[in-house]
Amino acid sequence: MSKNLYLFAILITCFISPLSAMVYYVDSQNGSDQALGTSEGHAWRSLDKVNRTDFKSGDIVRFSRGGLWRGSLKPKSGAANAPVTYTCFGPDDLPKPRLYGSLLLNRPNDWEKIEPNLWRTIKPVTEPNHEAPYDVGNLIFNGNSAGVKCWSKEQLKTDDCFWFDPETRHVWLFCAINPAVIFSEIEAALVSDCVVDLTNVHYVVFSGFDVRYGASHGFGGSSSSHVTIRDCDISWMGGGLQFTRADGVPVRYGNGIEFWKDAHDHLVENCRLWEIYDAALTNQGDGKNEQRNITYHNNIIWNCEYSFEYWNGDERSVTDNITFMHNTCLNAGSGWGHAQRPDPNGRHVMFWQNPAKTTNIVVTHNVFAYASESIVRFEGPTWWRENLVMNNNIWLQRSGNGRSLVHWQTDIDSFRVYQEKSGLDQNSMFFENIDI
């Protein structure tokens, strides 16, 4: 091929490929899966239709504001400079498109009275697929309070306590009268996949969604790259059964946004995250994997067990260039799940055991206000902190009630001692017992 013909082929690729990209519309109220999906008036309806469509690089999928979809979004990958974009359309005064990982149980005929103060769902709430994880991790009442998860029928003793029977797949609830009479909304958060499944997803943008009521993660999955999550709300997430410890204690889980194993080149910005069972934002992984170039910027976080959590794999793993910057984080350990945990552990910054080769971890220019246990916790060997930058942050904490300031293998109750011992936060500010 001649040089001129080669350059012409490149120009054709650059200018024609974007023109071939399509825009699709999804409307949960007025759409139809038999429609073309290429205009607002001929929108698709279901999440299943979106998940079954093989989108191409540069395509845009717009969900209607005010719409609601239940289940798991399975995004398709794009390419460099031509991501697949999932976003919204419609009047700005309508709510963001809602993606729920839950089943609604708000009708009186969803429940039957079995014994005094004990109500059970009439139908099973999950499919009998024992090859997939299944559980009801939480019940959320009217979008502002959570049930208390029990592990047997005999534990149902007080209002709002619930139990998911793994054999029959029914939910039991302690309530004086039919719960659907008391609550207009009862959302049963289900464990299946993440509400947005990022497994093997590359070059994708998410913008302007309201993601709620999953029993695992809001956004999560392994082996992902070049994902941008922007202007999204993630709330009331987690609580599903992860495993049972050797001593018989059940362990639950669930993060707002989790990048799991072999994740790189991600951006999370201008999001709001609240009422998350574990971490609002985290990148983590086990075994051998790499995590690189992940930025969390300008997010607002409140009432999560952790605001930011990091750990990675074994000594063969690599982590490089993780930035947590310009975020505002409030009330770690004040969320719905804190009192239900076997390990109450409210911290803004949670660094677990981390054998991975770790460089360029930056936590700077954030506001961290109040935590139930301590503002920061470091576990295990801290050799990797030589490659950790924590500086120019504003820290606020209330004393008393058994709180320590920092857990650096042992508890530290003085910010100055923390600075001297760790070498971190040298230009940060600390305020104690000041309300904002």
C-alpha positions in Angstrom: 0.0 0.0 0.0 1.4 3.4 -1.0 2.0 6.0 1.8 -0.8 8.3 0.4 -3.3 5.4 0.3 -2.3 4.4 3.9 -2.9 7.9 5.1 -6.2 8.0 3.3 -7.3 4.8 5.0 -6.5 6.3 8.4 -8.5 9.4 7.6 -11.5 7.3 6.5 -11.3 5.3 9.8 -11.1 8.5 11.9 -13.9 10.4 10.2 -16.3 7.7 9.1 -16.3 5.5 12.3 -17.8 8.1 14.6 -20.5 8.9 12.0 -21.5 5.2 12.2 -22.1 5.4 15.9 -25.8 5.1 17.0 -27.9 6.7 19.7 -30.4 4.5 21.4 -33.2 5.4 23.8 -34.8 3.4 26.7 -38.1 4.4 28.3 -39.4 2.1 31.1 -42.9 3.7 30.9 -43.6 4.4 27.2 -41.1 2.3 25.4 -41.4 -1.0 23.6 -38.8 -3.7 22.9 -40.3 -4.1 19.5 -39.4 -0.5 18.6 -36.3 0.6 16.7 -34.9 2.3 19.8 -33.3 5.0 17.8 -35.5 8.0 18.9 -37.3 9.2 22.0 -40.6 8.4 20.4 -39.5 4.8 19.5 -37.6 3.9 22.6 -37.0 0.4 23.9 -38.5 -0.5 27.3 -36.6 -3.1 29.2 -33.1 -3.6 30.7 -33.1 -7.1 29.1 -33.3 -5.5 25.6 -30.4 -3.3 26.5 -28.3 -6.2 27.8 -29.0 -8.3 24.7 -28.0 -5.6 22.3 -24.4 -5.7 20.9 -23.5 -2.0 21.0 -20.6 -0.8 18.9 -17.8 1.6 19.8 -19.1 5.1 20.1 -22.7 4.2 20.6 -24.8 6.1 23.2 -27.6 4.5 25.2 -29.9 7.0 26.8 -32.3 6.0 29.7 -35.3 8.2 30.4 -35.2 10.4 33.4 -38.0 9.4 35.8 -37.7 5.8 34.6 -37.0 2.7 36.7 -35.4 -0.6 35.8 -34.7 -3.6 38.1 -32.0 -6.1 37.7 -28.4 -5.9 36.5 -27.1 -3.7 33.7 -24.5 -5.6 31.6 -22.7 -2.9 29.7 -20.8 -3.5 26.4 -17.3 -2.4 25.8 -16.2 0.4 23.5 -12.7 1.3 22.1 -10.1 4.0 22.7 -11.5 7.5 21.8 -14.9 5.8 21.2 -16.4 4.5 24.4 -19.9 3.2 24.7 -21.8 5.8 26.8 -24.7 5.0 29.1 -26.5 8.2 30.1 -30.0 9.9 30.2 -32.5 12.0 28.4 -35.6 13.9 29.3 -36.5 17.0 31.3 -33.9 18.0 33.9 -36.5 18.4 36.6 -37.3 14.6 36.6 -35.3 12.2 38.7 -32.2 10.5 37.4 -32.9 7.1 35.7 -33.1 4.5 38.5 -31.3 1.2 38.4 -32.5 -1.0 41.3 -31.2 -4.4 42.4 -34.3 -5.2 44.4 -37.8 -6.6 44.4 -40.7 -4.4 45.5 -42.9 -6.0 48.2 -45.3 -3.1 48.9 -48.7 -4.8 48.3 -50.7 -6.2 51.1 -51.1 -9.5 49.1 -47.3 -9.8 49.0 -47.5 -10.9 52.7 -49.3 -13.4 54.8 -49.5 -13.7 58.6 -48.1 -17.0 59.8 -47.9 -16.4 63.6 -48.5 -13.4 65.8 -46.2 -10.6 64.7 -44.6 -12.8 62.0 -45.3 -12.2 58.3 -44.0 -14.1 55.4 -43.9 -13.3 51.7 -46.5 -15.4 49.9 -44.2 -16.1 47.0 -40.5 -16.9 47.0 -38.5 -13.8 46.3 -35.6 -15.4 44.3 -35.4 -18.0 41.7 -34.4 -21.6 42.7 -31.0 -21.3 41.0 -28.5 -22.8 43.4 -25.6 -22.3 41.0 -25.7 -18.6 41.6 -25.4 -16.6 44.9 -28.7 -15.7 46.3 -29.8 -13.9 49.4 -31.9 -10.9 50.5 -29.2 -8.7 52.0 -31.5 -5.9 53.2 -35.1 -4.6 53.4 -35.3 -0.9 52.8 -38.5 0.8 54.1 -39.7 4.0 52.3 -36.2 4.7 51.1 -35.0 5.9 54.5 -34.6 3.0 56.9 -33.3 -0.5 56.9 -34.4 -3.9 58.2 -32.3 -5.8 60.7 -31.1 -9.1 59.2 -31.5 -12.2 61.3 -30.2 -15.7 60.5 -33.1 -17.8 61.8 -36.8 -17.6 62.4 -36.1 -17.8 66.2 -34.2 -14.5 66.1 -37.2 -12.5 64.9 -38.1 -10.7 68.1 -38.5 -7.0 67.3 -39.9 -4.7 64.7 -38.3 -4.6 61.3 -36.2 -7.7 61.9 -36.3 -10.0 58.9 -35.0 -13.4 57.8 -34.4 -14.9 54.4 -35.1 -18.6 54.4 -32.6 -20.1 52.0 -34.5 -23.3 51.6 -37.9 -21.9 50.6 -36.5 -18.5 49.5 -39.2 -16.6 51.4 -38.7 -13.5 53.5 -40.0 -13.4 57.1 -40.6 -10.1 58.9 -41.5 -9.2 62.4 -44.3 -6.7 62.3 -47.5 -6.1 64.3 -49.7 -5.7 61.2 -49.2 -6.3 57.4 -46.0 -4.4 56.6 -47.4 -3.2 53.3 -50.0 -1.2 55.4 -47.2 0.5 57.3 -44.7 1.1 54.5 -45.5 2.4 51.0 -42.2 1.0 49.8 -40.5 -2.2 50.9 -37.5 -3.0 48.7 -35.9 -6.4 49.1 -32.2 -6.0 48.0 -31.2 -9.2 46.2 -27.8 -10.8 45.7 -27.2 -11.8 42.2 -24.8 -9.7 40.1 -23.8 -6.1 40.8 -26.4 -3.6 39.8 -24.0 -2.5 37.1 -21.6 -5.4 36.2 -18.2 -4.2 35.1 -16.7 -7.6 34.6 -14.5 -7.6 31.5 -15.8 -4.1 30.5 -13.5 -1.6 28.8 -14.0 1.9 27.5 -17.4 2.7 28.9 -18.9 5.9 30.4 -21.8 6.0 32.9 -23.3 9.4 33.5 -26.4 10.5 35.5 -27.8 7.3 37.1 -29.4 6.6 40.5 -28.2 3.1 41.5 -29.8 1.6 44.6 -30.9 -1.4 46.7 -28.4 -4.1 45.6 -27.3 -6.7 48.2 -23.8 -6.8 46.7 -22.1 -3.8 44.9 -23.5 -0.9 43.0 -20.8 -0.9 40.3 -18.5 -3.9 40.5 -16.6 -6.6 38.6 -13.1 -7.8 37.7 -10.8 -7.2 34.8 -12.1 -3.8 33.7 -10.4 -0.8 32.2 -11.1 2.8 31.0 -14.4 3.1 32.9 -15.7 6.5 33.8 -18.5 6.9 36.4 -19.7 10.4 36.6 -22.6 12.3 38.3 -24.2 9.1 39.6 -25.9 8.5 43.0 -25.2 5.1 44.7 -27.1 4.3 47.9 -28.5 1.6 50.2 -26.1 -1.0 48.9 -24.9 -4.3 50.4 -25.7 -6.6 53.2 -25.7 -9.9 51.3 -24.2 -13.0 52.8 -20.6 -13.4 51.7 -19.5 -16.4 53.7 -19.8 -17.9 57.2 -16.7 -17.8 59.4 -15.3 -20.9 61.1 -16.8 -19.8 64.4 -20.3 -19.7 62.7 -20.5 -15.9 62.4 -22.0 -14.8 59.1 -20.1 -12.1 57.2 -21.9 -9.7 54.9 -20.5 -7.5 52.1 -21.3 -4.8 49.6 -19.6 -1.7 48.3 -20.8 1.4 46.4 -18.2 1.2 43.6 -15.6 -1.6 43.6 -12.9 -2.2 41.0 -11.9 -5.8 41.6 -8.7 -7.4 40.3 -6.9 -6.3 37.2 -8.5 -2.8 37.0 -6.9 0.2 35.4 -7.5 3.6 34.0 -10.7 4.4 35.8 -12.3 7.7 36.8 -15.0 8.2 39.4 -16.1 11.9 39.8 -18.9 14.1 40.9 -20.8 11.2 42.4 -22.8 10.9 45.7 -22.6 7.8 47.8 -24.4 7.0 51.0 -25.7 4.2 53.2 -23.3 1.6 52.0 -22.7 -1.5 54.1 -18.9 -1.6 53.4 -16.9 0.9 51.4 -18.2 3.8 49.3 -15.2 3.6 47.0 -12.6 0.8 46.7 -10.1 -0.9 44.5 -9.0 -4.3 45.7 -8.1 -7.8 44.6 -6.7 -11.2 45.6 -4.1 -13.5 44.0 -1.9 -12.0 41.3 -3.3 -8.9 39.6 -2.6 -5.3 38.7 -4.4 -2.1 39.6 -3.2 1.1 37.9 -4.3 4.7 37.2 -7.5 4.9 39.2 -8.8 8.3 40.2 -11.6 9.2 42.7 -12.3 12.9 42.4 -14.8 15.4 43.8 -17.3 12.9 45.2 -19.5 13.4 48.3 -19.8 10.4 50.7 -21.7 10.0 53.9 -23.0 7.2 56.2 -20.8 4.5 54.8 -18.7 2.1 56.9 -15.6 3.2 55.0 -15.2 6.2 52.7 -12.2 4.7 50.9 -10.8 1.2 51.2 -7.7 -0.3 49.6 -5.8 -3.6 49.7 -4.4 -5.9 47.0 -3.6 -9.5 46.5 -0.4 -11.3 47.2 3.3 -10.3 46.8 3.1 -10.9 43.0 0.5 -8.1 42.6 1.1 -4.5 41.6 -0.7 -1.3 42.4 0.3 2.0 41.0 -1.1 5.5 40.7 -4.3 5.5 42.8 -5.6 9.0 43.6 -8.3 10.0 46.1 -8.6 13.8 45.8 -11.1 16.6 46.5 -13.7 14.3 48.1 -15.9 15.2 51.0 -16.6 12.4 53.4 -18.9 12.5 56.4 -19.9 10.2 59.2 -18.0 7.0 58.5 -19.6 4.2 60.5 -23.0 5.9 60.8 -24.8 4.0 58.1 -27.6 1.5 58.3 -25.4 -1.6 58.6 -22.9 -0.4 61.3 -24.8 -1.8 64.3 -25.5 -5.1 62.5 -21.9 -5.9 61.6 -20.0 -8.6 63.4 -17.0 -6.1 63.1 -18.1 -2.5 63.6 -15.3 -0.6 61.9 -16.2 2.9 60.8 -13.2 4.6 59.2 -12.8 7.1 56.5 -9.6 5.6 55.1 -9.2 1.8 55.5 -5.9 0.2 54.5 -6.0 -3.5 55.1 -3.2 -6.1 54.7 -1.4 -5.2 51.5 1.4 -7.4 50.3 1.2 -6.0 46.7 4.0 -3.9 45.3 2.4 -0.5 45.8 3.5 2.9 44.5 2.0 6.4 44.1 -1.1 6.1 46.4 -2.2 9.7 46.9 -4.9 10.9 49.4 -4.9 14.7 49.3 -7.2 17.8 49.5 -10.1 15.9 51.0 -12.4 16.7 53.9 -12.9 13.8 56.3 -15.5 14.6 59.0 -16.3 12.2 61.9 -15.9 8.5 62.2 -17.4 6.0 64.6 -14.1 4.2 65.4 -11.1 6.3 64.0 -10.5 8.5 61.0 -7.8 6.1 59.5 -6.8 2.5 60.0 -3.7 0.8 58.9 -3.4 -3.0 59.2 -0.5 -5.3 58.7 3.0 -4.3 57.6 3.3 -0.6 56.7 6.4 -0.8 54.5 4.4 0.3 51.5 3.5 3.7 53.1 6.8 5.0 51.9 5.0 5.2 48.5 1.8 6.7 50.1 1.1 10.4 50.0 -1.5 11.7 52.5 -1.4 15.5 52.8 -3.4 18.8 52.7 -6.5 17.1 54.0 -8.9 18.5 56.6 -9.8 16.0 59.4 -12.5 16.4 62.0 -13.3 14.0 64.8 -15.3 13.9 68.0 -13.6 12.5 71.1 -15.1 10.1 73.5 -17.3 7.0 73.3 -14.4 4.7 72.8 -13.1 6.4 69.7 -9.4 6.6 68.9 -8.0 9.1 66.4 -5.9 6.8 64.2 -5.3 3.1 64.3 -1.7 2.5 63.2 -1.4 -1.1 64.3 -2.2 0.3 67.7 -4.6 3.2 68.7 -3.2 6.7 68.6 -5.1 9.5 70.2 -3.0 12.5 69.2 -2.9 13.9 65.6 0.6 15.2 66.3 1.8 11.8 67.3 0.2 10.3 64.2 2.1 12.8 62.1 5.4 12.0 63.8 4.9 8.3 63.7 3.6 8.0 60.2 5.2 10.9 58.4 1.8 11.5 56.8 -0.6 14.5 56.7 2.2 16.9 57.5 0.4 19.9 56.0 -3.1 18.7 56.9 -5.4 20.3 59.5 -7.1 18.6 62.3 -10.1 19.9 64.4 -11.6 18.1 67.4 -15.1 18.4 68.7 -16.2 21.0 66.1 -19.5 20.5 64.4 -20.0 21.5 60.7 
